[in-house]
Amino acid sequence: MLPIQALTPVPWPDYELIDSGGFEKLERFGKHIVARPEPQAIWDKALAQEEWQQMAGAWFRRHNHHAFSEHERGKWHARPDQPEKWWMTYQRKNLQLKLKISLSSFKHVGIFPEQAVNWDYITEKINQMPVKSPKVLNLFAYTGIASLVARHAGAEVTHVDSVKQVISWARESMEASQLDGIRWIVDDAPKFVARQVRRQHRYQGLILDPPAYGRGPQGEKWVLEEHLNPLLKNCAQLLDPDHHFCIINLYSMGFSPLIVENLVNTIFGQVAHMEIGELYIPDRAGRRLPLGIFCRFASC
Ligand SMILES: C[S@@+](CC[C@H](N)C(=O)[O-])C[C@H]1O[C@@H](n2cnc3c(N)ncnc32)[C@H](O)[C@@H]1O
């Protein structure tokens, strides 16, 4: 039986989870520290509230006080010297990316640092693949760090997201990172995939990071529990049967890695080298903050 792993990124200088607790987390992105909601941090903070206030240049405060809301409605409150946008670096072996950070709506800042675990995987699998310039499809691709990583490793990358502004943001980080040639697509991920299936396209790499709820550019509704199964069925037809890797990442309260394992086994059959588990980042006090679940597999 497959073990459930708990994985965390190799630390890098420009990111730190300083503290967590009281339904919030305190993090440093490059030179700036921000505090924002974290519904899963139901324990107490290790640092005093005054220390958080001294450190944080910006604080996302919720409008509603339902600690478990996944739709964080609220607003950033920033100190006068806190920029709304800035740059940070992601550094790992021979990869150096310059990433734009921005205090955006729904408490996000443009990077999910726990995903660095999957960025390592993407690099490793592309390097191991006997195919020259493998084709990689990144769905629900957001600000595109996975796309940048795949491109740096030599893949032909197609990046799909429903929000145009997010794609411009990803493009800025690509250019700042001295990369080029990513194919940007503003589309509904399920519609795009269905079209690719009809055209009998094949990809060696699939990366999916769907939200719990979302919208396509024409208002198409995305509900994870309803739509992931049919989407993955179509994805199975896009994947090169001989040379491939696939990463499915979910951040939805209460979703177990076993759910994605069952989904993948049912749709893809017996896949090779499957890994399932949780991603986490430790805070300074050593508490492991869970940040989503993953299922990934590869032909080698
Ligand atoms: C932020 S990532 C998800 C990261 C993480 N799993 C989470 O839920 O917080 C989700 C991305 O999917 C995009 N998105 C939402 N619905 C979509 C759809 N139907 N088609 C394509 N992209 C979509 C959003 O614009 C966003 O950039």
The ligand as an ORCA input file, in Angstrom:
! r2SCAN-3c Opt
* xyz 0 1
  C      -4.635     30.139     -7.410
  S      -4.637     28.667     -8.319
  C      -5.030     27.457     -7.168
  C      -4.069     27.372     -6.077
  C      -4.528     26.617     -4.896
  N      -4.820     25.247     -5.297
  C      -5.721     27.281     -4.225
  O      -6.858     26.832     -4.384
  O      -5.516     28.260     -3.505
  C      -6.140     28.692     -9.111
  C      -6.049     29.370    -10.458
  O      -7.046     28.768    -11.255
  C      -7.613     29.748    -12.085
  N      -8.934     29.254    -12.483
  C     -10.052     29.154    -11.746
  N     -11.049     28.594    -12.465
  C     -10.534     28.318    -13.694
  C     -11.056     27.733    -14.878
  N     -12.309     27.314    -14.957
  N     -10.225     27.577    -15.929
  C      -8.940     27.996    -15.887
  N      -8.396     28.570    -14.778
  C      -9.180     28.733    -13.710
  C      -7.610     31.007    -11.245
  O      -7.621     32.163    -12.061
  C      -6.305     30.861    -10.456
  O      -5.243     31.525    -11.079
*
